[in-house]
Amino acid sequence: MRLKDKVALITGAGSGIGEATARRFIAEGALVALNDVNTEGITRVSRELAAQGARVIVVEGNVTSKSDVEQMVENTLKEYKRIDILINNAGINKDALTKKMTEEQWDSVIDVNLKGTFLCCQAVFGPMSEQKYGKINNTASIGAYGNIGQANYAASKAGVVGMSWALALEYARYNINVNVVAPGATNTPMTAGMPDKVRDMIINSIPLKRMADPAEITNAHLFLASDEANYITGQVIFVDGGITIGI
């Protein structure tokens, strides 16, 4: 098992890529702390995993709140005594053309996607630096390249990339690897309500001519969280079916 007895804190674990990551990590031997503001989703996931014999806890909290994030980390440490892996997966989108985008739409997306990622990275630094080991995987997106109606989302995801590069430099001396997984179009609750016309247009633009399954994004998280990636830091791994080729 590639993550045997490693402790992983996963945000946004109540559905989609976060849920798939939790399931894969547990299958690889990890001990997992799950976080999501979606109470119904995180309760379902934790109960299903526990019923399968997995060691898993739920750490409540909103990633946009520094005190909540610090409590999430404290509760994880209380249960498992260490944190080896952080998967920053929590994210939202609130699309609108720039001329119509409200301040709330801008602030909420930046708060969750960028500030939330920063706060979680900041909070795990203490325990990871003390143990001289850590793997942090932040989530960007092909949306970082920009898309009509997604100025807020693009800014947040491009910010995650730049921030992760800075943290990779800062954290390297403590043997903490910081990398980014940037998914392309993926079959998740976030894309479930997409009109068929839009979905078809997106699929036609992907060289592999299909959207990703969440488990395929999880493969990248697993590799970067494992000791196979000990010499990899500050990298952005696009899991996008080839859509960014040529951009």
C-alpha positions in Angstrom: 0.0 0.0 0.0 1.4 3.3 -1.1 0.1 5.4 1.8 0.1 2.9 4.7 -0.5 4.6 8.0 -0.1 8.1 6.5 -2.5 10.7 7.8 -4.4 12.7 5.2 -6.6 15.8 5.7 -8.9 16.2 2.7 -11.1 19.2 2.2 -14.2 19.2 0.0 -14.5 15.4 0.7 -18.3 15.3 0.7 -18.6 14.6 -3.1 -16.8 14.5 -6.4 -13.0 14.5 -6.5 -12.6 14.9 -2.8 -14.7 11.9 -2.0 -12.9 9.8 -4.7 -9.6 10.9 -3.2 -10.7 9.8 0.3 -11.8 6.4 -0.9 -8.6 5.8 -2.9 -6.3 7.0 -0.1 -8.1 4.6 2.4 -7.7 1.8 -0.1 -3.9 2.6 -0.1 -3.7 2.4 3.7 -4.2 6.0 4.7 -5.9 7.3 7.9 -8.2 10.1 6.8 -9.7 13.3 8.2 -12.6 14.5 6.1 -13.8 18.1 5.8 -16.7 19.6 3.9 -19.3 22.3 4.5 -21.8 20.0 2.9 -22.9 18.2 6.1 -25.2 15.7 4.3 -22.4 14.7 1.9 -19.6 14.4 4.4 -21.9 12.4 6.8 -22.8 10.0 4.0 -19.1 9.5 2.9 -17.8 9.0 6.5 -20.5 6.5 7.4 -20.0 4.5 4.2 -16.2 4.4 4.8 -16.6 3.5 8.5 -19.0 0.7 7.5 -16.2 -0.7 5.3 -13.8 -0.8 8.3 -11.9 2.3 7.5 -10.4 4.6 10.1 -11.9 8.0 9.4 -13.0 11.1 11.2 -14.9 14.2 10.2 -13.3 17.5 11.1 -16.0 20.2 10.8 -15.2 23.7 9.7 -15.3 26.3 6.9 -12.0 26.7 5.1 -12.5 30.5 4.8 -12.3 30.8 8.6 -8.8 30.8 10.1 -10.1 29.7 13.5 -12.1 26.9 11.9 -9.1 25.7 9.9 -6.9 25.7 13.0 -9.5 23.6 14.8 -9.7 21.2 11.9 -5.9 20.6 12.1 -6.1 20.4 15.9 -8.8 17.8 15.8 -6.9 15.8 13.2 -3.8 15.8 15.4 -5.8 14.9 18.5 -7.0 11.8 16.7 -4.0 10.7 14.7 -1.1 12.5 16.4 0.3 13.8 13.0 -0.6 15.1 9.6 1.4 13.8 6.6 -0.8 14.8 3.7 -3.0 17.8 2.9 -5.4 17.7 0.0 -6.9 21.1 -0.7 -9.9 20.2 -2.7 -12.6 22.5 -1.4 -13.8 24.8 -4.2 -16.8 26.6 -5.6 -17.7 28.6 -8.8 -20.2 31.4 -9.2 -20.0 32.3 -12.8 -21.1 35.6 -14.4 -19.9 38.0 -17.0 -17.6 40.6 -15.5 -20.0 43.5 -16.2 -22.6 41.6 -14.2 -20.5 39.9 -11.5 -21.4 41.0 -8.0 -18.9 41.7 -5.3 -20.4 38.7 -3.4 -19.7 36.4 -6.3 -16.1 37.7 -6.5 -15.4 37.5 -2.8 -17.0 34.1 -2.1 -15.0 32.4 -4.9 -11.7 34.0 -3.9 -12.4 33.2 -0.2 -13.0 29.5 -0.7 -10.7 28.7 -3.6 -7.7 30.9 -2.7 -7.9 32.1 0.9 -9.2 28.7 2.0 -6.3 26.9 0.4 -3.8 29.4 1.9 -5.3 29.0 5.4 -5.1 25.2 5.3 -1.5 25.3 4.0 -0.6 27.7 6.8 -2.2 25.6 9.5 -0.5 22.3 8.6 3.0 23.9 8.4 3.6 23.6 12.2 3.1 19.9 12.5 4.6 19.1 9.1 7.7 21.2 9.8 8.2 19.6 13.2 8.1 16.1 11.8 10.2 17.1 8.8 7.8 15.6 6.4 4.7 16.6 4.5 2.9 16.5 1.2 0.5 19.3 0.2 -1.5 19.0 -3.0 -3.4 22.1 -3.9 -6.2 22.1 -6.5 -6.1 24.5 -9.5 -7.9 24.0 -12.8 -7.6 24.5 -16.5 -9.8 27.5 -15.6 -6.6 29.3 -14.4 -6.0 30.1 -18.1 -9.3 32.1 -18.2 -12.8 31.5 -19.5 -15.7 33.7 -20.3 -17.8 34.4 -17.3 -15.2 33.1 -14.9 -13.0 36.0 -14.0 -13.4 35.2 -10.3 -12.7 31.5 -10.7 -9.8 32.1 -13.1 -8.2 34.5 -10.6 -8.6 32.1 -7.7 -7.1 29.2 -9.5 -4.2 31.1 -11.1 -3.6 32.5 -7.6 -3.4 28.9 -6.2 -0.7 28.1 -8.7 1.4 31.2 -7.9 0.9 30.7 -4.2 1.9 27.1 -4.4 5.2 28.0 -6.1 6.0 30.4 -3.3 5.1 27.8 -0.6 7.1 25.1 -2.4 10.2 27.4 -2.0 9.4 28.3 1.6 8.6 24.8 2.8 11.3 22.8 1.0 13.8 23.2 3.8 11.4 21.3 6.0 11.0 18.4 3.6 7.5 19.5 2.7 6.5 19.1 -0.9 3.9 21.5 -2.4 2.4 20.6 -5.7 -0.8 21.4 -7.7 -3.2 19.2 -9.5 -5.2 21.0 -12.2 -8.2 19.1 -13.5 -9.9 19.6 -16.7 -13.6 19.0 -17.2 -14.7 16.3 -14.7 -17.9 14.6 -14.0 -18.7 16.0 -10.5 -21.7 17.7 -8.9 -20.2 21.1 -10.0 -20.6 20.1 -13.7 -23.8 18.0 -13.3 -26.2 20.8 -14.1 -24.4 21.8 -17.2 -26.7 22.1 -20.3 -26.2 19.3 -22.8 -25.2 21.8 -25.5 -22.4 23.2 -23.3 -21.3 19.7 -22.3 -21.0 18.6 -25.9 -19.1 21.7 -26.8 -16.6 21.1 -24.0 -16.2 17.4 -24.9 -15.6 18.3 -28.6 -12.7 20.6 -27.5 -11.0 17.8 -25.5 -8.5 15.7 -27.5 -9.5 12.6 -25.7 -13.2 13.4 -26.4 -14.6 12.8 -23.0 -14.8 14.3 -19.5 -12.7 12.8 -16.7 -14.0 10.5 -14.0 -13.1 11.8 -10.5 -11.0 8.7 -9.9 -8.7 9.8 -12.7 -7.9 13.0 -10.9 -7.3 11.0 -7.7 -4.5 9.1 -9.5 -2.5 12.3 -9.7 -3.2 13.1 -6.0 -2.1 9.6 -5.0 1.2 9.8 -6.9 2.1 13.3 -5.5 1.1 12.3 -2.0 3.2 9.1 -2.1 6.9 8.7 -1.4 7.4 8.1 -5.1 7.1 11.9 -5.5 9.6 12.8 -2.8 11.8 14.8 -5.3 8.9 16.6 -6.9 7.8 20.0 -5.6 6.5 23.2 -7.1 4.9 21.4 -10.1 1.5 21.8 -11.7 0.1 18.5 -13.1 -2.7 19.0 -15.6 -5.2 16.1 -15.7 -7.3 17.4 -18.6 -7.5 15.0 -21.5 -5.1 17.2 -23.4 -7.3 20.3 -23.6 -4.4 22.7 -22.6 -2.1 21.5 -25.4 -1.2 24.5 -27.5 -2.5 27.1 -25.1 
